[in-house]
Amino acid sequence: MEHQWSYVGRRASARTTHATAIATTPVNGYAHLKTDFVVAPVYLKEVSRIQALLCVYFFVLLVQSLLERELRRAMEREGIESLPLYPEGRACRHPTARKVIDLFEDVQRHQLSTGKRPVAVFTTKLSRLQRRILRLLRIPEAYER
């Protein structure tokens, strides 16, 4: 499906150009831009910068879709019907990127260095569910580096 973008609400002044982009065809991910990523009108001087910002949002939606697809395929491959991503550990049959990102929200990694040499690395201990999701996505060792 081909998507066309148009600019609405475009105003030009001596200093700035204001444009808000909307899709002229239905886009499933567009709602995420307004909610999860808090997209709002932006004041930029050049149309090329507006286009670049839209490109960044496109890549965000692409990564989000790939994350969901890969996790769901891994669940299917391993015969996992659901993951406990909802409050109180309730089952989630179709995990969304938002739920996965929320699950890893509190994970931190700090490296104490002297010059260029790392002295110590402090990481948040992952829960069983977090480790399981990383394993399903085939990136369990990435956190340990």
C-alpha positions in Angstrom: 0.0 0.0 0.0 1.5 3.3 -1.0 1.2 6.2 1.4 1.1 9.8 0.4 2.0 12.5 2.8 0.7 16.1 2.6 1.4 19.1 4.6 -1.5 20.9 6.3 -1.5 24.0 8.3 1.5 25.4 6.6 2.4 29.0 7.4 5.5 30.8 6.3 6.9 33.8 8.0 10.3 35.6 7.8 11.7 33.2 10.4 9.9 29.9 10.4 7.8 27.5 8.4 5.2 25.6 10.3 3.8 22.3 8.9 2.0 19.4 10.4 2.1 16.2 8.4 -0.8 13.8 8.1 -1.2 10.7 6.1 -3.8 10.8 3.4 -4.3 7.1 3.6 -5.0 5.1 6.8 -1.8 4.1 8.6 -2.0 1.7 11.5 1.1 3.1 13.1 0.0 6.8 12.9 -1.8 6.6 16.2 1.4 5.6 17.9 3.0 8.8 16.8 0.4 10.8 18.6 0.4 8.7 21.8 3.6 6.7 22.4 5.9 9.2 20.7 4.0 12.3 21.5 4.3 13.9 18.1 3.0 17.5 18.1 3.3 20.5 15.8 6.9 21.5 15.4 8.3 24.9 14.2 11.2 24.4 11.8 12.9 26.9 9.5 13.1 24.7 6.4 10.8 22.2 4.8 13.7 19.8 4.4 14.0 19.6 8.2 10.3 18.8 8.4 10.9 16.0 5.9 13.9 14.8 7.9 11.8 14.7 11.1 9.1 12.7 9.3 11.8 10.3 8.1 12.9 9.8 11.7 9.3 9.0 12.7 9.1 6.6 9.8 12.2 4.7 11.1 10.7 4.7 14.6 7.5 3.1 13.3 9.6 0.6 11.2 11.7 -0.5 14.2 8.5 -0.8 16.3 6.9 -3.0 13.7 10.0 -5.2 13.3 10.2 -5.6 17.1 6.6 -6.8 17.3 6.9 -9.1 14.3 10.1 -10.7 15.5 8.8 -11.3 19.0 5.5 -12.7 17.8 7.3 -15.0 15.3 9.7 -16.2 18.0 6.7 -17.0 20.3 5.1 -19.0 17.5 8.3 -20.8 16.7 8.8 -21.9 20.3 5.1 -22.6 20.9 4.6 -19.8 23.4 0.9 -18.8 23.5 1.3 -15.7 25.6 3.7 -13.6 27.8 2.8 -12.1 31.2 3.2 -8.4 30.1 -0.1 -7.0 31.4 -0.4 -5.8 35.0 -0.5 -8.5 37.7 1.3 -10.8 35.2 -1.8 -11.3 33.1 -1.2 -13.1 29.7 -0.6 -11.0 26.6 -1.1 -13.0 23.4 0.0 -10.3 21.0 2.8 -8.3 22.6 3.2 -4.7 21.4 6.5 -2.8 21.2 5.1 -0.4 23.8 4.6 -3.2 26.3 8.1 -4.5 25.7 9.7 -1.1 26.0 7.8 -0.5 29.2 9.1 -3.8 30.6 12.7 -2.6 30.0 12.1 0.9 31.2 14.0 0.6 34.5 17.0 -1.3 33.2 20.2 0.6 33.6 23.9 0.1 32.8 26.6 2.3 34.2 30.4 2.0 33.5 32.9 3.5 35.9 36.1 4.4 34.0 39.5 5.8 34.8 40.8 7.4 31.6 39.9 4.9 28.8 40.0 1.8 31.1 36.7 0.6 32.5 37.0 -0.1 36.3 33.6 -1.4 37.0 30.3 -2.0 35.3 27.0 -1.8 37.2 23.9 -3.3 35.6 20.3 -3.8 36.7 19.6 -7.5 37.3 17.1 -8.6 34.7 13.9 -10.4 35.6 13.1 -13.9 34.2 10.6 -12.3 31.8 13.2 -9.7 30.5 15.8 -12.5 29.9 13.1 -14.6 28.2 12.2 -11.8 25.8 15.9 -11.1 25.0 16.3 -14.8 24.3 13.3 -14.9 22.1 14.7 -11.9 20.1 18.1 -13.7 20.0 19.9 -10.9 21.8 20.6 -12.3 25.3 24.3 -11.6 25.3 23.9 -7.9 24.2 23.0 -6.8 27.7 26.0 -8.5 29.3 28.6 -6.6 27.3 
